[in-house]
Amino acid sequence: MDQYRCISTQEAADLIDQGAAVVDIRDAQSYFGLHIKDALNLSNDNLHDFISEADMDKPLIVCCYHGISSQSAAGFLVQQGFESVYSLDGGFEAWRAAFPDRCER
């Protein structure tokens, strides 16, 4: 995949069920308040470590508040060598509405 792809909440859920990783780029307070189950909060503070330790071949879903900022982040991660990167359409707000039972604090 030369670029990221925007996906629906259902497509994201299916990918997560198949082993995709999720990174949440919202601020730490929002992330710790509620986030997609097993998502990693990704910020400038841990970005370098994440990139150096990540499995670049594993599908990666990027989540933000409403699906806008995640597109830029997804594009950046593709440039860093990630093979399969997806931006969550509607962001965490759409995920929370669709899958409230798949969220955690």
ROLUMBA-614261 format. One record per atom (N, C-alpha, C, O): x, y, z; atom name; residue number from 1. Coordinates in steps of 0.1 Angstrom, whole numbers, plus 5000, padded with zeros to 4 digits. Layout:
BEGIN
     x     y     z  atomo  num
     X     Y     Z     CA  NUM
...
END
This chain:
BEGIN
     x     y     z  atomo  num
  5009  4988  5000      N    1
  5000  5000  5000     CA    1
  5009  5012  5000      C    1
  5017  5014  5009      O    1
  5008  5021  4990      N    2
  5016  5032  4989     CA    2
  5011  5044  4997      C    2
  5018  5054  5000      O    2
  4998  5043  5000      N    3
  4992  5054  5008     CA    3
  4982  5047  5017      C    3
  4978  5036  5016      O    3
  4977  5055  5027      N    4
  4967  5050  5036     CA    4
  4953  5050  5029      C    4
  4951  5055  5018      O    4
  4944  5044  5036      N    5
  4930  5043  5031     CA    5
  4921  5046  5043      C    5
  4923  5042  5054      O    5
  4910  5054  5040      N    6
  4900  5057  5050     CA    6
  4890  5046  5051      C    6
  4886  5040  5040      O    6
  4887  5042  5063      N    7
  4878  5030  5065     CA    7
  4867  5033  5074      C    7
  4868  5042  5083      O    7
  4856  5026  5073      N    8
  4844  5028  5082     CA    8
  4847  5021  5096      C    8
  4857  5014  5097      O    8
  4839  5024  5105      N    9
  4840  5017  5118     CA    9
  4839  5002  5117      C    9
  4846  4995  5124      O    9
  4830  4997  5108      N   10
  4828  4983  5107     CA   10
  4840  4977  5101      C   10
  4845  4966  5105      O   10
  4846  4983  5090      N   11
  4859  4978  5085     CA   11
  4870  4978  5095      C   11
  4878  4968  5096      O   11
  4870  4988  5103      N   12
  4881  4989  5114     CA   12
  4879  4977  5124      C   12
  4888  4971  5128      O   12
  4866  4975  5128      N   13
  4863  4964  5137     CA   13
  4868  4951  5131      C   13
  4873  4943  5138      O   13
  4865  4949  5119      N   14
  4869  4936  5112     CA   14
  4884  4935  5112      C   14
  4889  4924  5115      O   14
  4891  4946  5109      N   15
  4906  4945  5109     CA   15
  4911  4943  5123      C   15
  4921  4935  5124      O   15
  4905  4949  5133      N   16
  4910  4947  5147     CA   16
  4908  4932  5150      C   16
  4917  4926  5157      O   16
  4897  4927  5147      N   17
  4894  4912  5149     CA   17
  4904  4903  5143      C   17
  4906  4892  5147      O   17
  4910  4908  5132      N   18
  4920  4900  5125     CA   18
  4934  4904  5129      C   18
  4944  4898  5124      O   18
  4936  4912  5139      N   19
  4949  4915  5145     CA   19
  4955  4928  5142      C   19
  4967  4930  5146      O   19
  4948  4937  5136      N   20
  4953  4951  5134     CA   20
  4956  4958  5147      C   20
  4948  4956  5156      O   20
  4966  4966  5147      N   21
  4969  4975  5158     CA   21
  4961  4988  5156      C   21
  4958  4992  5145      O   21
  4958  4995  5168      N   22
  4952  5008  5167     CA   22
  4960  5018  5175      C   22
  4965  5016  5186      O   22
  4963  5030  5168      N   23
  4969  5041  5175     CA   23
  4959  5052  5176      C   23
  4953  5056  5166      O   23
  4959  5058  5188      N   24
  4949  5069  5190     CA   24
  4958  5082  5192      C   24
  4966  5083  5201      O   24
  4956  5092  5183      N   25
  4965  5104  5184     CA   25
  4958  5115  5191      C   25
  4963  5127  5190      O   25
  4947  5113  5198      N   26
  4941  5123  5206     CA   26
  4949  5127  5218      C   26
  4959  5119  5221      O   26
  4947  5138  5224      N   27
  4955  5142  5236     CA   27
  4953  5131  5247      C   27
  4943  5124  5247      O   27
  4963  5131  5256      N   28
  4963  5120  5266     CA   28
  4951  5120  5275      C   28
  4945  5110  5279      O   28
  4946  5132  5279      N   29
  4934  5133  5287     CA   29
  4922  5126  5280      C   29
  4914  5119  5287      O   29
  4920  5129  5268      N   30
  4909  5123  5261     CA   30
  4910  5108  5259      C   30
  4901  5100  5262      O   30
  4923  5104  5256      N   31
  4926  5090  5255     CA   31
  4923  5082  5268      C   31
  4916  5072  5268      O   31
  4928  5088  5279      N   32
  4926  5081  5292     CA   32
  4912  5082  5297      C   32
  4908  5073  5305      O   32
  4904  5091  5292      N   33
  4890  5092  5295     CA   33
  4882  5080  5289      C   33
  4874  5074  5296      O   33
  4885  5077  5276      N   34
  4879  5066  5269     CA   34
  4885  5064  5256      C   34
  4888  5074  5249      O   34
  4888  5052  5252      N   35
  4895  5049  5239     CA   35
  4891  5035  5234      C   35
  4885  5027  5241      O   35
  4894  5033  5222      N   36
  4892  5019  5216     CA   36
  4900  5009  5224      C   36
  4912  5011  5227      O   36
  4894  4998  5227      N   37
  4900  4988  5235     CA   37
  4914  4984  5229      C   37
  4915  4981  5217      O   37
  4924  4984  5237      N   38
  4938  4980  5233     CA   38
  4945  4990  5224      C   38
  4956  4987  5219      O   38
  4939  5002  5222      N   39
  4946  5012  5214     CA   39
  4958  5018  5222      C   39
  4958  5018  5234      O   39
  4968  5022  5215      N   40
  4980  5028  5220     CA   40
  4979  5043  5218      C   40
  4976  5048  5207      O   40
  4981  5051  5228      N   41
  4981  5066  5227     CA   41
  4994  5070  5221      C   41
  5004  5068  5227      O   41
  4993  5076  5209      N   42
  5006  5079  5201     CA   42
  5007  5095  5201      C   42
  4998  5102  5197      O   42
  5018  5099  5206      N   43
  5021  5114  5207     CA   43
  5035  5117  5202      C   43
  5042  5107  5199      O   43
  5039  5129  5201      N   44
  5052  5133  5198     CA   44
  5062  5127  5208      C   44
  5074  5124  5204      O   44
  5058  5125  5220      N   45
  5067  5119  5230     CA   45
  5071  5105  5228      C   45
  5082  5101  5232      O   45
  5062  5097  5222      N   46
  5065  5082  5221     CA   46
  5065  5078  5206      C   46
  5067  5066  5203      O   46
  5064  5088  5197      N   47
  5064  5084  5182     CA   47
  5076  5077  5178      C   47
  5075  5067  5171      O   47
  5088  5082  5181      N   48
  5101  5076  5176     CA   48
  5102  5062  5181      C   48
  5105  5053  5174      O   48
  5099  5060  5194      N   49
  5100  5046  5200     CA   49
  5090  5037  5193      C   49
  5093  5025  5190      O   49
  5078  5042  5191      N   50
  5067  5034  5184     CA   50
  5072  5029  5170      C   50
  5071  5018  5167      O   50
  5077  5039  5162      N   51
  5082  5036  5149     CA   51
  5093  5026  5149      C   51
  5094  5016  5141      O   51
  5103  5027  5158      N   52
  5114  5019  5159     CA   52
  5111  5004  5163      C   52
  5118  4995  5160      O   52
  5100  5003  5171      N   53
  5097  4990  5177     CA   53
  5085  4983  5170      C   53
  5082  4971  5173      O   53
  5078  4990  5161      N   54
  5066  4985  5156     CA   54
  5068  4974  5145      C   54
  5079  4974  5138      O   54
  5058  4966  5143      N   55
  5058  4956  5132     CA   55
  5053  4964  5120      C   55
  5040  4966  5119      O   55
  5061  4967  5110      N   56
  5057  4976  5099     CA   56
  5047  4968  5090      C   56
  5041  4975  5082      O   56
  5047  4955  5091      N   57
  5038  4947  5082     CA   57
  5024  4945  5088      C   57
  5015  4941  5080      O   57
  5022  4948  5100      N   58
  5010  4946  5107     CA   58
  5000  4958  5103      C   58
  5004  4969  5104      O   58
  4988  4955  5099      N   59
  4979  4966  5097     CA   59
  4977  4975  5108      C   59
  4977  4971  5120      O   59
  4977  4988  5105      N   60
  4976  4998  5116     CA   60
  4965  5008  5113      C   60
  4964  5014  5102      O   60
  4956  5010  5123      N   61
  4945  5019  5122     CA   61
  4948  5031  5130      C   61
  4952  5030  5142      O   61
  4947  5043  5124      N   62
  4949  5056  5131     CA   62
  4936  5062  5135      C   62
  4927  5064  5126      O   62
  4934  5066  5147      N   63
  4922  5072  5152     CA   63
  4925  5086  5158      C   63
  4934  5087  5166      O   63
  4916  5095  5155      N   64
  4916  5108  5162     CA   64
  4902  5111  5167      C   64
  4894  5102  5169      O   64
  4899  5124  5168      N   65
  4886  5128  5173     CA   65
  4874  5125  5163      C   65
  4865  5118  5166      O   65
  4876  5130  5151      N   66
  4865  5130  5141     CA   66
  4870  5124  5127      C   66
  4862  5125  5118      O   66
  4882  5120  5126      N   67
  4887  5114  5114     CA   67
  4894  5123  5104      C   67
  4897  5120  5093      O   67
  4898  5135  5109      N   68
  4905  5145  5101     CA   68
  4920  5144  5103      C   68
  4928  5142  5094      O   68
  4924  5146  5116      N   69
  4938  5146  5119     CA   69
  4945  5132  5116      C   69
  4956  5131  5113      O   69
  4937  5122  5118      N   70
  4942  5108  5116     CA   70
  4947  5106  5101      C   70
  4956  5098  5099      O   70
  4941  5114  5092      N   71
  4945  5112  5078     CA   71
  4960  5117  5076      C   71
  4968  5111  5069      O   71
  4963  5128  5082      N   72
  4977  5133  5081     CA   72
  4987  5124  5088      C   72
  4997  5121  5083      O   72
  4983  5119  5100      N   73
  4991  5110  5107     CA   73
  4993  5097  5100      C   73
  5004  5091  5099      O   73
  4982  5092  5093      N   74
  4983  5079  5085     CA   74
  4993  5081  5074      C   74
  5001  5072  5071      O   74
  4992  5093  5067      N   75
  5001  5095  5056     CA   75
  5015  5096  5061      C   75
  5024  5090  5054      O   75
  5018  5102  5072      N   76
  5031  5102  5078     CA   76
  5036  5088  5081      C   76
  5048  5085  5078      O   76
  5028  5079  5087      N   77
  5032  5066  5090     CA   77
  5035  5058  5078      C   77
  5044  5049  5078      O   77
  5028  5060  5067      N   78
  5031  5053  5054     CA   78
  5045  5057  5050      C   78
  5053  5049  5045      O   78
  5048  5070  5051      N   79
  5061  5075  5047     CA   79
  5072  5069  5055      C   79
  5084  5068  5051      O   79
  5069  5065  5068      N   80
  5079  5059  5076     CA   80
  5081  5044  5074      C   80
  5090  5038  5080      O   80
  5073  5038  5065      N   81
  5075  5025  5061     CA   81
  5064  5015  5065      C   81
  5065  5003  5062      O   81
  5054  5019  5071      N   82
  5043  5010  5074     CA   82
  5036  5006  5062      C   82
  5033  5014  5053      O   82
  5033  4993  5061      N   83
  5027  4987  5048     CA   83
  5012  4990  5047      C   83
  5008  4993  5036      O   83
  5005  4988  5057      N   84
  4990  4988  5056     CA   84
  4985  4998  5067      C   84
  4983  4994  5079      O   84
  4982  5010  5063      N   85
  4977  5020  5073     CA   85
  4963  5025  5069      C   85
  4960  5027  5057      O   85
  4955  5027  5079      N   86
  4941  5031  5077     CA   86
  4938  5042  5086      C   86
  4942  5043  5098      O   86
  4930  5051  5081      N   87
  4924  5062  5089     CA   87
  4910  5059  5092      C   87
  4902  5056  5083      O   87
  4906  5060  5105      N   88
  4892  5057  5109     CA   88
  4883  5069  5105      C   88
  4883  5079  5112      O   88
  4874  5067  5096      N   89
  4864  5077  5092     CA   89
  4855  5080  5104      C   89
  4850  5071  5111      O   89
  4853  5093  5107      N   90
  4845  5097  5118     CA   90
  4852  5096  5132      C   90
  4847  5101  5142      O   90
  4864  5091  5132      N   91
  4873  5091  5144     CA   91
  4867  5083  5155      C   91
  4858  5075  5154      O   91
  4872  5087  5167      N   92
  4867  5080  5179     CA   92
  4852  5082  5182      C   92
  4845  5073  5187      O   92
  4847  5094  5178      N   93
  4833  5097  5181     CA   93
  4824  5087  5173      C   93
  4814  5082  5178      O   93
  4828  5084  5161      N   94
  4820  5074  5153     CA   94
  4822  5060  5159      C   94
  4812  5053  5160      O   94
  4834  5057  5163      N   95
  4836  5044  5169     CA   95
  4828  5042  5182      C   95
  4821  5032  5184      O   95
  4828  5052  5191      N   96
  4821  5051  5203     CA   96
  4806  5050  5201      C   96
  4799  5042  5208      O   96
  4801  5056  5191      N   97
  4786  5055  5187     CA   97
  4783  5041  5182      C   97
  4773  5035  5185      O   97
  4792  5036  5174      N   98
  4790  5022  5168     CA   98
  4793  5011  5177      C   98
  4786  5001  5177      O   98
  4803  5012  5185      N   99
  4808  5001  5193     CA   99
  4811  5005  5208      C   99
  4823  5005  5212      O   99
  4801  5010  5215      N  100
  4804  5014  5229     CA  100
  4810  5003  5238      C  100
  4817  5006  5247      O  100
  4807  4991  5234      N  101
  4812  4980  5242     CA  101
  4826  4976  5239      C  101
  4832  4968  5246      O  101
  4832  4982  5229      N  102
  4846  4980  5225     CA  102
  4855  4992  5229      C  102
  4865  4994  5222      O  102
  4851  4999  5239      N  103
  4858  5010  5244     CA  103
  4863  5007  5258      C  103
  4856  4999  5265      O  103
  4874  5013  5263      N  104
  4878  5012  5276     CA  104
  4885  5024  5282      C  104
  4888  5033  5274      O  104
  4886  5025  5295      N  105
  4893  5036  5301     CA  105
  4907  5032  5305      C  105
  4914  5040  5310      O  105
END
